[in-house]
Amino acid sequence: MIRLPRWGKFRTETPRASPARGRDYHSHLLPGVDDGMASYPEAKRAIAGLLALGFSGAVLTPHIYAGVFDNDHAGLRAHFDRFRAALAADGIAFPLHLAAEYFSDDAFLRLIDADDILFVQVDAERWVLMEFPCLQEAPRAGACMAALVAAGYRPVIAHVERYRFVAQAPDEWLDRFAAAGAILQADIGSLAGQQGEAVQSFARRLAEQGKIDIWGTDLHHPGQLERHIVPGLARLDAIGLPAGALDPASAEAAE
């Protein structure tokens, strides 16, 4: 049984007393590999902010997107090992796990076929974060989900509230995701307008309907924390919906 842990109430006036929120599943903390943290000092500031908000660690999900972010397993592993060593040298205790955010295309299908996939072990399942184009239906969406399932992985749909094609036909797409056994992840900042009013409205509707399995930061830079993550957390509390994060007890321990 997968356990999707829930966060406690968020109190903006006492950030140091923030409740334990588990491990942030979706983040771009690994510096210098994609459109996330540009430098090690910036990543350290972001981690300090996540700690202040009560997060117990993070899954690093750098983009793997052929022709845009040409990362691979071996290269990301080397960056990750250096990053973790630097944090340890600075005395920063924040458990990290390396995964990835895969763009759903033919290159991703080839990686699945080669079983060269970065994932998170959660209980008996292997979770893989995947994303689609935001403005149009992904031609490889169904094929990538089916290939992941056939290879023994469980798809996690990144920031589902941001896809225009899903918002235009939510029943159809949510049924397709459910049929594939996919987990739905949404960005906390979307609730605070980080991606515009249309995405904010859809995110709030999905939240109120209880459609989202995991809320994550999708953190790309430290400024997101105060501007969008804090009010997003407050919004979740206001509608009486605790946010979800990975429980370190059910997820694979940091490497």
C-alpha positions in Angstrom: 0.0 0.0 0.0 1.4 3.4 -1.0 1.2 5.9 1.8 0.7 9.5 0.7 1.6 11.4 3.9 -0.1 14.7 4.7 1.3 18.0 5.9 0.2 19.7 9.1 -1.2 23.2 9.2 1.1 26.0 8.0 1.5 29.1 10.2 3.1 32.0 8.6 3.9 33.8 11.9 6.1 31.0 13.2 8.1 29.6 10.3 10.7 28.0 12.7 7.9 26.0 14.2 6.5 24.8 10.9 5.3 21.2 11.0 7.2 18.4 9.4 6.1 18.2 5.7 8.0 15.2 4.6 10.3 15.2 1.6 9.6 17.6 -1.3 9.1 15.3 -4.3 9.6 17.8 -7.2 12.5 20.3 -7.0 15.3 21.7 -9.2 17.8 22.2 -6.5 20.8 20.6 -8.3 22.7 23.7 -9.5 23.9 24.3 -13.0 22.2 21.5 -14.9 18.9 23.0 -16.2 16.7 26.1 -15.6 16.8 25.6 -11.8 19.4 26.8 -9.3 22.1 28.6 -11.1 24.8 28.2 -8.5 25.7 26.4 -5.3 25.1 29.5 -3.0 21.6 29.9 -4.6 20.9 26.2 -3.9 22.0 26.6 -0.3 19.6 29.6 0.2 16.8 27.5 -1.3 17.5 24.6 1.1 17.6 27.0 4.1 14.1 28.2 3.0 12.8 24.7 2.6 14.1 23.7 6.1 12.4 26.8 7.6 9.1 25.7 6.1 9.4 22.3 7.6 10.6 20.1 4.7 12.7 17.1 5.8 14.5 16.7 2.5 14.0 16.7 -1.2 13.9 14.6 -4.3 16.0 16.4 -7.0 14.2 16.2 -10.4 16.4 18.0 -13.0 15.0 18.0 -16.5 15.9 15.4 -19.0 14.7 16.8 -22.3 16.5 16.0 -25.5 17.6 19.1 -27.4 16.7 21.4 -24.5 18.3 20.0 -21.4 20.6 17.2 -22.7 21.2 15.6 -19.3 21.8 11.9 -18.8 22.0 9.5 -15.8 25.7 9.5 -15.5 26.2 13.2 -15.8 23.5 14.0 -13.3 24.9 11.5 -10.9 28.3 13.2 -11.0 26.8 16.6 -10.4 24.7 15.1 -7.6 27.6 13.5 -5.8 29.6 16.8 -5.9 26.6 18.8 -4.6 25.9 16.4 -1.8 29.6 16.4 -0.8 29.6 20.2 -0.7 26.6 20.4 1.5 28.1 17.9 3.9 31.3 19.9 4.0 29.2 23.0 4.9 27.4 21.0 7.7 24.0 21.2 6.0 21.8 18.2 6.9 19.1 17.9 4.3 18.6 14.4 2.9 18.5 14.3 -0.9 17.6 11.7 -3.5 18.4 12.0 -7.2 15.6 11.4 -9.7 14.6 13.3 -12.9 11.8 15.0 -14.7 11.4 13.4 -18.1 9.9 15.1 -21.1 7.5 12.6 -22.8 9.1 12.1 -26.2 10.8 9.4 -28.3 14.1 9.9 -26.4 12.2 9.1 -23.2 10.8 6.0 -24.8 14.3 4.9 -25.7 15.5 5.4 -22.2 12.7 3.3 -20.8 13.5 0.6 -23.3 17.1 0.7 -22.2 16.0 0.7 -18.5 18.2 3.8 -17.9 15.7 5.6 -15.7 16.1 7.7 -12.5 13.3 6.9 -10.1 12.3 7.0 -6.5 11.5 3.8 -4.7 8.3 4.2 -2.6 7.4 1.1 -0.7 7.4 -1.6 -3.4 6.9 0.8 -6.3 9.3 2.8 -8.5 8.0 6.3 -9.2 9.1 8.2 -12.3 8.2 11.9 -12.8 7.2 12.8 -16.4 6.0 16.0 -18.0 4.2 17.0 -21.2 4.1 20.2 -23.4 1.9 22.7 -21.5 0.0 24.2 -24.5 -0.9 21.2 -26.6 -1.7 17.5 -26.3 1.4 15.4 -26.0 1.6 13.0 -28.9 3.7 10.5 -26.9 1.8 10.9 -23.6 -0.1 7.6 -23.8 2.9 5.7 -25.2 5.2 6.9 -22.5 2.8 6.1 -19.7 2.2 2.6 -21.1 5.9 2.0 -21.6 6.7 3.0 -18.0 4.0 0.7 -16.6 5.2 -2.2 -18.8 8.7 -1.7 -17.5 7.6 -1.9 -13.9 7.5 1.8 -13.0 4.6 4.0 -11.8 4.1 7.3 -13.7 3.9 10.5 -11.8 2.4 13.4 -13.8 4.3 16.6 -13.1 2.3 19.8 -12.5 -0.9 18.4 -14.0 -2.7 21.7 -13.5 -0.4 23.5 -16.0 -1.5 21.5 -19.1 -4.0 23.4 -21.2 -5.2 20.2 -22.9 -6.0 18.6 -19.5 -7.9 21.7 -18.3 -9.9 21.7 -21.6 -11.0 18.0 -21.1 -10.3 17.2 -17.5 -12.6 14.2 -17.2 -11.1 12.5 -20.2 -7.5 13.1 -19.1 -8.0 12.3 -15.4 -9.6 9.1 -16.4 -6.7 8.3 -18.7 -4.2 9.0 -16.0 -6.2 6.9 -13.5 -6.3 4.0 -16.0 -2.5 4.1 -16.2 -2.2 4.1 -12.4 -0.6 7.5 -12.6 0.0 9.7 -9.5 -0.9 13.3 -10.0 1.5 16.0 -8.8 0.7 19.7 -8.6 2.8 22.8 -7.8 2.0 24.6 -4.6 2.9 27.9 -6.3 0.2 27.4 -8.9 -2.4 28.0 -6.1 -0.9 31.5 -5.6 -0.9 32.5 -9.3 2.7 31.5 -10.2 1.6 30.4 -13.6 -1.2 32.9 -14.2 -4.9 33.1 -13.5 -6.1 30.2 -15.7 -3.7 27.7 -14.1 -4.4 29.1 -10.7 -8.2 28.6 -11.2 -7.7 25.0 -12.4 -5.2 24.2 -9.6 -7.7 25.4 -7.0 -10.5 23.4 -8.6 -8.4 20.2 -8.6 -7.5 20.9 -5.0 -11.0 21.4 -3.9 -12.1 18.2 -5.7 -9.3 16.3 -4.0 -7.8 15.2 -7.3 -4.1 15.8 -6.5 -2.0 13.1 -4.8 1.1 15.1 -4.1 1.7 18.9 -3.8 5.3 19.8 -4.4 7.4 23.0 -4.7 8.8 22.5 -8.2 11.4 24.9 -6.8 13.6 26.6 -9.4 14.9 29.6 -7.5 14.8 30.8 -3.8 12.5 33.7 -4.6 9.7 31.3 -5.3 9.5 30.4 -1.6 8.3 33.7 -0.3 6.4 34.9 -3.3 4.5 31.7 -4.2 5.2 28.7 -2.0 4.2 30.4 1.3 0.9 31.8 0.0 0.3 28.5 -1.8 0.6 26.6 1.5 -1.7 29.1 3.2 -4.2 28.5 0.4 -4.1 24.8 1.0 -4.7 25.4 4.7 -7.5 27.8 4.0 -9.5 25.3 2.0 -8.9 22.6 4.6 -6.7 20.4 2.4 -3.4 19.3 3.8 -0.6 19.0 1.2 1.1 15.8 0.4 4.8 15.0 0.3 6.9 11.8 0.3 7.3 10.2 3.7 11.0 9.3 4.3 9.8 6.2 6.0 8.1 4.9 2.8 10.5 6.4 0.3 14.0 5.1 -0.3 16.5 6.6 2.1 18.8 9.4 0.7 21.7 8.0 -1.2 
